Amino acid sequence: MIMIALFRSDSMETKRICASALLNLMTDGRCRSELVGKDVVWVLIKLASSEESNERTRSICSRALCSLSYTKAGRLKLVEHKVIPALVNLSRADNAKTKLYAAITLSNLTGEDNLQRQVVSHGAIAALKILAMGEDEETRFHCAGAMCNLSCNGETRDTLADHNAASVLMLLSKCKTQETMYAACVVLFRWPDVCFGTSNGSKC
């Protein structure tokens, strides 16, 4: 019934309430596993990507997508349904929590080795660059962690260089949070090709 309401309703308030219901169901591990196998992921991505969705609805969707990213099955399903463009959209939100959940989702997805190339090809670095430019320290921390994850893979590491991630990493390396500084500095120190914008694969 929730899915039908989400699809058929023209009311954004109805869609927000339905999205909230889905989020509440996801707090239960068993329910979350069952929802992953249905069209819930696709619906949440559509809502998060829609220009008609209000800030509150997008925030709920961001949190729900983040919840799904904590399990392997959820991460696989998110990438299968091409969640990254939706995360790029969420990264431009005004709400700080919406951005934070998007950053956590990106960090969780990039931590899955076999998903890194897909995540990058779908536009993850663009979202990370947007999020890293914000002022929230926790969001920046997860951005730095995601970039550190990507720098562990030779191919995605080169993509960081191709997308001029050095300026963002330099910014993150000056954050107040030590963990954020450390993660950013790891990338800059271990892979000078990212720092200097080349793709020769050299290492210190």
Buried (B, 14 or more C-beta within 10 A) or exposed (E): EBBEBBEEEEEBEEBBBBBBBBBEBBEEEEEBEEBBEEEBBBBBBBBBBBEEBEEBBBBBBBBBBBBBBBBEEBBBBBBEBBBBBBBBBBBEBEBBBBBBBBBBBBBBBBBBEEBBBBBBEBBBBBBBBBBBBBEBEBBBBBBBBBBBBBBBBEEBBBBBBBBEBBEBBEBBBEBEBEBBBBBBBBBBEBBBBBBEBEBEEEEE
